[in-house]
């Protein structure tokens, strides 16, 4: 869940902060050429990057070829994905682009994650500065690349067939992985011509299909190619990796964040059946055994002493108390400062104030963190895992193993959820796996498998925040001044991404507030960044997870104060933002805003843009005995050109469920620096019985495709909160609802 809206200056700072070897191959969208190569089984199609021109203006030799697409002799088409699959459908999206242009059969298609060449796989939405998946950028970075790969492959295949059959290439038709020439009766599958196609010169300019010719892109009947394996349990994840002689390591981490290991006694653990070794590594203690249960069981027999002199010892209640005090003061830095808000407040006929509080949140993905490390016989370190930012992990693994990066091979596997958790600048569980394997002198492959408790108590949370908001209204009820002071931790401070902090502003703390679309002439957004040792990380939709709630609930309160309809009040301030206005109108119309609802049911509305996608939601809610029940959500989304409508609907539904659980009942709390929650009993994501009906309205947009993995999450909280107010007359300003609605 890395930031999508990185400005050029921020991207330059990011590039400067990253390891030089990772940055040397960064290229722009326009510096790609098509390339082709023969493989042991057929044809590989892809791009190669032209290096930057030398000082004299001459271009140096081209980088080695790397591919996006393979066609085997049996006709199997493998799409090599630069994007990581964590359930959001990126593999299917990339495959759709290839299938559209290549005209192959979906039954012959598979997708494999790849890594290792930044020039080829660098995320173009991030300026090519790193390979990675996040910020809902998978389709943005892949839209041109993978369509061109498919189209070029088809041209080469047709050319090879034309030469073999002695017919004009333009007379050859391609359909479902088969080439046909009607006049001569010749016919061949793609696999039969793949090797010949690979030997041909690659055309420099291949025409892509026009929208009128599309049969796959935008087709609502195209379902995910990997849906069967994901539902019947046959899909493999890192959890399922088994290598000959592999050992499993269970981790013991410091009980407090910032504590360090003084000493440990692992003799009792080593005496247990199946236990091979107990070793100290930089992030804690690893118990290594022949199987997972033996490793986990033996962790309870290890005695350890920790130095907590530099550890975080405050509880979450104390931390939030400090935040409240800071929120009442002047911010440390300004993210936005329009007009003269002080003068506007002084002239305002009425001023409204509110404070909103947000707890730490865990990612809580179904598959706990894991990774496998193995030094093979050739002296190459292989690392298997859910590598959301594989270039970082390759570089860090090389540093730990004391190898050059080119002798580290990253195996990018699908993972059972991430929500940002597997995009960590210090390598996290990947670093642990390599460290443990090294401590064992590389004598066996090692899988580090975290338990749910490791995962829940191991840090990397959505930060806690406090927002203080003030609104100034004139005599006619118009909103003339807005002040939003945000207090909380920086996600990127102290990480390789620290270069993203500009003028004291971590954009991940303020996005959504600093980009408020409403026409308010005097608007200030300030930030106070706190020093807390609880490790934090981007969490699905990042800053918008709290900024959308604070701004949209407060705006509803402003509309209510002046007796205005919440939908119309928003629309009146969106004259310069037609895409925002359109999703708001469509959601309201589809939900029947203003029409009668069943007795005890109430509507609430919200609108938010994140990662260049626009989402409005109307929630239908009832409250009985203090329990909130969300019956239905109508969600309108403009994510640019809709590549996979079925995936868009699924991601809106999933994002709504994910966000709904977080606002209703999820919360990470600390006492004396230690996390209370350890599993799904104490930390409770949304249960299936709580999931509402979701109706998704997809805007048919001509704009370039943007993302859908995250933008569905931010609006659900404020939409529900606004409906709850209408049901109860109470504003929920402290999350989760279990706390804020009963306080």
Secondary structure, 3 states (H helix, E strand, C coil): CCCCCCCHHHHHHHHHHCCHHHHCCCCCHHHEEEEEEECCCEEEEEEEECCCECCCCCECCCCCCCCCEEEECCCCEEEEECCCCCCCCHHHHHHHHHHHHHCCCHHHEEEEECCCCHHHHCCHHHCCCCCCCCCCCHHHHHHHHHHHHHHHHHHHHHHHHHHHHCCCHHHCEEECCEEEECCCCEEEEHHHHHHHHHCCCCCCCCCCCCHHHCCCCCCCCCCCCCHHHHHHCCCCCHHHCCCCCCEEEEEECCCCCCCEEEEEECHHHHCCCCEEEEEEECCEEEEEECCHHHHHHHHCCCEEEEECCCCCCCCHHHHHHHHHHHHCCCCCEEEEEECCHHHHHHHCCEEEEEEEEECEECCCCCCCCEEEEEECCCCCEEEEECCCCHHHHHHHHHHHHCCCHHHEEEEECCCCCCCCCCCCCCCCHHHHHHHHHHHCCCCCCEEEECCHHHHHHCCCEECCEEEEEEEEECCCCCEEEEEEEEEECCCCCCCCCHHHCECCECHHHHCCCCCCCCCCCEEEEEEEECCCCCCECCCCCCCHHHHHHHHHHHHHHHHHHCCCCHHHHHHCCCCCCHHHHHHHHHHHHHHCCCCCCCCCCEEEEEEEEECCEEEEEEEEEEEECCEEEEEEEEEEEECCCCCCHHHHHHHHHHHHHHHHHHHHCCCECEECCEECCCCCCCCCCCCHHHCCEEEEEECCCCCCCCCCCCHHHHHHHHHHHHHHHHHHCCCCCECCHHHHCCC
